[in-house]
Structures are given as C-alpha cells and as structure tokens.
Amino acid sequence: MVFLRLAFTNLARHKTRSVLTMLGIAVSAAVLLSILSFNKGFHKGLERELQRTGLHFMVVPSGCPHEVASLVLHGSVIPKFLDLSVLEKVKAADDIEFASPLLVSQLPNPEEGRVDLVYGMEMQKIGLLKPSWEIDGKIPEGENEVLMGSEVASHRGIKPGSTISYPNISRTFTVTGIVKKTGSQDDAFIYIPFVTAQAVFKKPSGATAIGVRVKDPALLTKITDALSEKVPGIQIVTMNQVMNSIANLAASAKALSLSMAFVAIIVSGFGVMNSMLMAVFERTQEIGMMRAIGASRPDIFRIILKEAALLTMTGSLTGLFLSVTGSGLIEAFVRKVMPYVPGGNMVSFDAGIALLSIAFISFIGILSGLYPAWKASRISPIEAIRG
C-alpha cells in the first residue's frame, strides 16, 4: 500500500501529462471495446434477422446468391426472375413444409416524389414467412389491400384504414394494417398480395425468389441436393449461406476497424513509456536519495511499474465509461462505414468483452512501463546525488 500511495502521489505531481496519457489510453480502450461489442452484436443481429424470416432456404435464379442476401436482409431489387413453373416442382419435392413465391420491386410515386419499396407475398402465409411480426390492424384479404412497414407508415403519417394512390398504375390501395417496428429492413417496405405485385410489375408468371421451409431441418442438405438435380436453372441459397455472404461482405470493414484499434493501443502504450521515462529523468536525484536511505532496486522498480499500472487501469476504466455512454454515436458511425448492418442495437455492454479489453490494454500498459522501471532501478545513488 505504501508503494501504491507513493505511485499515486508521483502521478499527481504532473497532472497535465498524466491526464493526457490517460486520455490516450481511454480513447484506445473505448475504440477496442466498441468494435468488439459491435462485432458480437453484428453476428447476433444477423442470426436474429434470418430467424425472423421463418425460411430454411430460398430458390433463386442461377448466379445471384449475394443479391439474394440483399433481398432477404437489405431490401435490394433482384434483376432476374424465376418462372412460376418452378414453384410447383418445389412444392412437389419430398419433405417440403411450404413454398411461397416472393416478388420484390420498386414502385414510383410521382405525386409524392418518392419511390416505394414493394414486397409481393402470399398474405395467407405471413404467419409462416414472418413469424415474429406483430400487426396493428389486420392482414390484407383483397387484391387492393396492403400492409405497411412501421418506418414508411410513420414517415407518411399513415394509419390502418388510410389509402395510398399510384396514378401511374391507376390503383388505390387501402392500408389494412401496420407492421409494428421490427428494427430491421422490414420496416421500410410496403407489402402487397403476390398476385397484385404480378399485375403491377407485369410479371404474370414470374417471381423474384421462392421461400421454402422444410419439415425436418436435419434433412436440409439432402433436400436441397435433390432439388438442385431435379430442377435445372435454379440456385438454392440456405439461410446459413446468406449469413456467411453478408458476414464476408462486412469482414474487410471489421478487419480495418480492428487494425485501427490495435494501432491506437500500441500508440497509447508508447505514450505510457514516454511519460514514465520523462518522470524517471526528472526524478533522478529523488530516486537516488531513496536508494541512499535504504530503498532497494526492486522497490524502485515496483514504484515505477505501479505508476504505469495506475495510469493504464485508470485510462482503461475511463475508456469503458466512454464506450458505454457513447455507444449510440459509435454505432451510428460504424453503420455508415459498414456495407450492411442488421437492425437493432449492435453495441451493448458485455462484461466478458469489457474485462478482456481492459486486461489486454492493461497488459500493454504494464509492458510499456517495464523499461522505465528497469531504467529507474539502475540509477546509482551516489551519481544521482552528485547530479
């Protein structure tokens, strides 16, 4: 305890230098903790969004697996279409629980100067396709009835019972229900009956994809292999493949952000070393006097090392506080630089990640204090007192 109090007193003698060094450590700790938390939240969010689809795999036109990932999770429009004759062949396959066509496209709304994202689906199968949805109102029953995602409904001030018009296709739709906020891309769509989507987009025998759920997920590989052989010209993308595709798209951005965090930590480590070396040089005579009155070399070594540890631990804990309080801003920034991010909160406090980050940064800080501590312990009392 005596050495610890002495270390604290020595740091307090140079407040500005100590605070600046501590802030450098705090920033690197906050960045590392936030990135690790975001990466963990990213994978959890991705799994959560895929589970919300209620599907095991999708049948798509050959050659566009990454576009399917966008369809399921990001709302992009796929330029290729499947012939609906494929649907009957999929339904006829063994161990298929259900197969449902999907048609995704964009619908211009010239009166409001906007383009709406439209998702055509079989309304009677919404409970199977989107099992996590909660709907304010009712599921559409007629061809000119639609559901609306919470985001687009809120932006346009639409409630159940409202109508929306599209003069360019001479149709007026009644909004029978609003999909309650999901925190995903589902919030930005207008959902219309599949047959209506076919008529609106002039694809009477076409579909963007076919969503499929199997009776026994353990037989998924066997089912998809058999279906690929039975139906030529299609590609089957499982939900795990979709997740891997999205994760790969984001991997480079995550690797870059982690590299930046580690560089910041190394720089802060050099900052600790520089601060400690300056303190040792300034206190050469003081350390020599301590040696002269009985302090051993290990005693001096421990005092300087404790100063480095105090500086690092204080900075790490400050970084933890900054990461928790600024998680919203950090997440907003990362969402801008990442190619795709699932809905929901990505950065949240995780005790395991926090302890791991603090331990790693503390290790780097203490490692940076070894040389200054060794340097101080080698000071000769006679030479130091002589000046």
Buried (B, 14 or more C-beta within 10 A) or exposed (E): EEBBEBBEEBBEEBEEBBBEBBBBBBBBBBBBBBBBBBBBBBBBBBBBBBEBBBBBBBBBBEEBBBBBBBBBBBBBEBEEBBEBEBBEBBEEBEEBEBBBBBBBBEBEBEEEEEEBBBBBBBBEBBEBBBEEBEBBBEBBEEBEBBBBBBBBBEEBEBEBEBEBEBEEEEBEBBBBBBBEBBBBBBBBBBBBBBBBBBBBBEBEEBBBBBBBBBEEEEEBEEBBEBBEEEBEEBBBBBBEBBBBBBBEBBEEBBEEBBEBBBEBBEEBBEBBBBBBBBBBEEBBBEBBBBBEEEBEEEBBBBBBBBBBBBBBBBBBBBBBEBBBEBBEEBBEEBEEEBEBBBBBEBBBEBEEBBEBBBEBBBEBBBBBBBBBBBBBBEBEBEEBEEE
